[in-house]
Amino acid sequence: MYFVYLLRCKDKSIYTGITNDLLRRLKQHKSGKGGRYTRARGVREIVYTEKYKTRGEALKREAEIKSWRRDRKLSLIKIDERR
């Protein structure tokens, strides 16, 4: 199982990534070992997730979301918060 996730950083930017272990990956981001982008900006919380059976599916969705502008990512988060 793979997850596409969106993080809210301390500077209010949105980071998109994939993992097969959300809690481990969040800990990595928060400890400064999760990637250059989040190390520079700090991490607040995971704000959105989607599940996929294969890494390939997750990578495809991650690339799609990363191509979006910020307002579209925020809309995705807001739609999820209403559920």
C-alpha positions, 0 to 999 in steps of 0.5 A: 500500500502506498500513500500520496500525502500533502503536508502543511509546512510552517511557512504555510506552503504545501508539500506533496510526496509519497510513502508506504509508511505515513507515520515514519515519513512524517517523523522523518520530515519533522526531524529534518531528514525527510527532504530538502524542501521540508527541512528548509521550511519545517513541517506542521501536519499531514493535511491530506492522504490518498491510498494506492495499491502500487508505487506506480499509481502513487507516483503518477498521482503525486506528479499530477498533484505537484503540477497543480497550482496552490489554490487547487491543492487547497481546494483538494484539502478543503473537500477532504475536510468536509467528509 
